[in-house]
Amino acid sequence: MKFMKKSFEGMEPYFSKNITEGVILNANESPYNVPDKIKEEFEIRIKDVNYNRYPDMAAVDLCKAIANKFNVKENNVTVGVGSDELIETTFRATLEPNDILLSFSPSFSMYQVFAELSLAKFIPVDFKNNLFDVDLMIELINKYNPKLVLICTPNNPNGAFLEEKEIRRIAESSKGLVLLDLAYIDFAKCDYTYLGMEYDNIIAFRTFSKAMSLPSIRVGYAISNEDNINMINAIKPPYSVTSLSLIMAEIAIKNYDLYKDNISKIKAERERLIKEFKALGYNPLPSEANFIYLNIDKELDDLLIKNKIYIRKFKTGPARITVGSALENDELLRVVKLYEKSRNWKKY
């Protein structure tokens, strides 16, 4: 990268291969398409779109719909191109060069990239036995007085879930902002988006990409007090969310109940996969997200690819497997069982 500045020379592009056929379990997408009622209403609404005009920069109708769902005011909501745009915008709004950000690790790799783009110092707080080490986090908060603390819960990639009382402990220990990335919260045992309103130093970020089956429209939103929302809006790029995306997201959030059955199916399939993998001798971690996390060897990954089953295999060894439909999970388990049978046969 000839023209990249030296401090960024070690960065690599974030990449996820676009796969269009086979069993796609690599990107934490929903296996279910958008409910028909939502698609039908969208097709009606877009007939009136003025394509020669910019989208509503304030996203008034969508913010109103989100506010109604979460029983907050419209000025407590802002939207962006995925929750990651809003998180990055918050980094840029708050972090001065050499400011400190604490984040549980491993987690979404772009957090560190966003911090480095802001010339801030990213300090990872390692999980302890794949659990959030809250005591260590608070110890480091007291030591470094970070400008930002970032918590992804349920966490990507290990599916760990941080209890509400622990989030409160962290928020009450921090003088800086606490960012809650709740991309997978719909699959968890409880939702605490409302914490973004209870504490003046918490911003809750959510997305339409996971449970709501809409990664294609790239819409996320943040909920917090008016001052924090104004801060994000002050430097957020104008007109970033398209008119079509605003319409689809508005329809979807107004019809959230249509997703509940599919969310329940995904949670049930998640528990089935965990049980089945344990029976085969694997050790998947407990998960409150729409994926499971476990160690598999390269030979099994190669066999899955050969059978057009695609998961996320990390360079360090573990794999993250998105929960698919019942039929997709059946195919995954069929190949894994064949692999285990073959491996056991070779022992004799």
N, C-alpha and C positions, 0 to 999 in steps of 0.2 A: 504494500500500500504506500506508494511513492510519496504522496503528499500529506499523509497522516502525521499529526504532531507527535513528537517522541514520547510523551507521557502516555499515549494511547497505543503505542506500537504492539503491545501484547494482546490487544483486544481482537476477538474473532467475531464474525457475524453470527447473530442468533439465527439458528436455522432449524426448521422442521419440514421434512420432505412432504410435498403435497401428494398424498396417495388417494386415488379415486376408486380403487377396486380392491376386493378382498375383505378381510376382517380387520377393521381399522381401530386399533386399541392403543394408539400412541400419543394422542394429543388431548386427552381428557374431555373430549366432546361427548355430547349426549348421543346415544344410539338412535334416538327418536327424533323425527322431524317436527317442525312446528305444527301444532294442532290445526286441523283444516279450517275451523272457524276463524282463526287468526289470519290465515293466508287469504281466505275469502274476503274478509273485511279490508285487508291491505290492498287487494286487487281493486276494490271499489274506490278506496281513498286516493290511490295514486293517479286516478283519472283526472283529478283536479289539481295536480301538482303543476306549478309554474316552473318549468325546467330552466327558464331564462332568468330566474331570480335566485339569489343566495338563500341558503336555509336560514331559519330563525336562529340567530346567534345565541339568544337567551334560552332557547329550547323551552319556551313557556308552557306549551301543552304537555310535553313530556315531564318536565319538572313538577307540574301540577299533579299529574297522574302518579308519579313516584311519591310525592308528598302525601297524597291521599292514602296510598297503601300503608305508609309508615306513620301516619298520623302526625306529621310535622308540617311546618310552613314551607311554601315554595322557595323562600329565600334561605332555607336550610339544605337545599339540594343544588348540585350542579352536575352536568353530564360532559362526557368526553369520548374520545376514540378509544374505547376500552378503558377499564380502570387503570391500566398501566400508564396511559397518557396523563391521567389525573395524578397518579402517584409521582411520576416524573415532574409534572408541573409543581407539585408541592415541594419536591426536592429543590427545584430551581428557585422557588419563592422563599425558601427558608435558609438554605445552606450557603454560608460564606466559605471561601477557601480555608481548608484545614479544620472546619467544623467536623464534629464527630457524629456518626450515625451508628447505632447498634441494631443488629438484626440477628434473630435466631438463624442458625445455619446447620445443615444445608436448607436452602429455600430457593425461590425463584431467582435465577441467575442474573436477571436484569436489575435487581436492586443494587448490586455492587456497581454495575455499569452506570446506572443513573447517578450514584454517589460520586463516581470518578469523573463523570461529565460535569458535575458541580464542583470539582476540585476538593471534595470533602474526603474525610478519612472514614472508610468503612471498616467497622470492627465486628467480626462474626462472634456470636455467642453459641457455642456448640450445644447440640442436644446431648442429654445424658441418658444413655440407654434408650435412645429414640423418644425421649420425653422432653418437653420444654423444661429447661433448667432455669426456673424463675428466680431462685435464690442467687444464682450466678448473674443473671440479668440485673437484678436490683443492686448487687454488689458493684457491677460495672457502671451502672447509672450513678451510683454514689461516687465512684472513682473519677469518671470522665465528664459527668454533667452533660450528656449528649444533647445536641439540638433536636435530633429525631430518634425515636425508637420505632422499629418496624416489626409487626407481628402478622404473619400469615397463618390464619387458623380457619378451618383445618389446613395444615401445612402441606405445601407441595415441595418435595415429592413423597414424604413419608406418611402423610395422612393423619399426623398427630393433631389432637384437638386441645386447645387451651381453655380451661374452665373460666367462667365469668369472674369468679372471685380472684383468680390469679391475674386477669387483665386489670381488675381494679387495683390490685396491689402494685402493679407496674405503673399504672397511670398516676397513682397517688404518690409514687416514689420519684416521678420524673417531673422536672421543671420545664422540659421541652415537650414537643408534640409526640403523641403516640399514634401511629398509623396502623389501622386494622385492615388488612387485606382479606376480605371475606368472600373471595371468589367462589369458594366451595361450601359456604355456610348452609345452603339449602339442603345439603345432604347430611348435615350434622344433627345431633340430638336436640339442639336448641339454637336459637338465633339471638344475638345480642347487638344487632345493628343500632338499637336505641342508645347504646353507650356513647355513640357519637354526639348525642344530645345531652347526656347527663354530665359529661366532663368537658370543660372548655379546651382541654389539651388532647382530645381524641377526635380523629376523623375516621369514619367508617367508609370503606370503598367496596362497591359491589359491581357485578357485571351481568350482562345478558348472555354471555358466551357459554355458560356451563349448563345449569339446570334449565334455563329457558331456551336452549337449543338454537341460539342465534349468534354464534361466533362470526358468521358471514357479514353481519351488519356492523360489527365493531363498536359497540356502545357499552360504556360503563358509567357509573355515577358515584358521587360522594355525598355523604350526609354528615352534617356537623352544625355548629353554631354559625350565625350569620357572618361573624367576623372571619372565621376560617374559610367559609365559602367565598366571601368577597376577595380574600387573599388569592385563592386559586383562580378565580375569574379574572383577577387583575392582570395576570400574565399568560393565561391560557390562549392558545392560538385562536384567532377568530374563524368562525364558520367551519370548524373542524369536523363537525358531525353532519353528514349529508341529510337532505330533506327526506329521502326515502328511509334512511335509518331512523330518523326521529319518529316518523309515522309508524314503522313497524314496532319499535320499542314501546311507543305509547299504547298501541293496541295490545301488545303482549303483557305489559304490566297491569293493564286494566282487566286482563283475563288470566291472571296468575293461577286461579283455581283450576284451570284446564291442564296445568302441568303437574298437579299433585299426584295423580295416578302414576305417571311415568317416573316421578321422583321416588315414589314408594317402590316401584319395580326395581329401580337402580339400587336402592338401599338393600332390598331383599337379595338381589343378585350379587351384590358385594359380599354379603355374609355367606352366601353359598360358595362363592369362589374361595373365600378365606378357609371355609370348612373343607372343601375339596382339596385345596393345595396342602393343607395340614395333613390330611389323610394320605397324601402322596409323599409325605416326608419333608415338605418344605416348611418354612417358618415365616409366613406373611405377617407383617405388623398389623396391629389393630388400626382401622381406618374409619374416619368420619367423613371422608370425601367420596368422590365417584371413581376412585382408583385404589389399587392395592400395591404394596411395595414389598419386594422380596428379592432374595438372591437366586439367580439362575445362571447356569454356565453358558458359554458361547455356543456350544454344540446345540443346546436346546433352542437358543435364539435363532441360529442358522436354520434349524428344522422348521421353526415357526415361519420364518421368511419364505422358505421353500414352499410352504403350504399357504402362502399369501395371508399370513396372520402377522400383523405388525404391532409391536409393543415398543416402549421406550427403554432401551438398554443403555445404561450409563457406562462411561469408560471405567469408572471405579469398581464396577461389578454388579451392583443391584439393578433391578428392573422395576419400572413403574408400568402397571397394566391397567388401562382404563376399563371400567366395568361396561361391558357391551349389553346387547339384548340377550335374552335367554338362549336363542339359537346361536349367536356369536360366541357366547361363553361355552356352550356345548362343544363347538368346533375347537375352541382353544383347549378345553380340557381333553378332548379326544386325542389331539396331537401330543399333549403333555403325557397322557397315559401311555400312548404308544412309545414315546421316548423312554419313559421309565421302565416299561416292559422290556424294551430292547437293551437297555443298560443293565438291567438285572440278569437278562439272559447271557450277556457277555461275561458275567462274573463266573459262570459255571463252565 
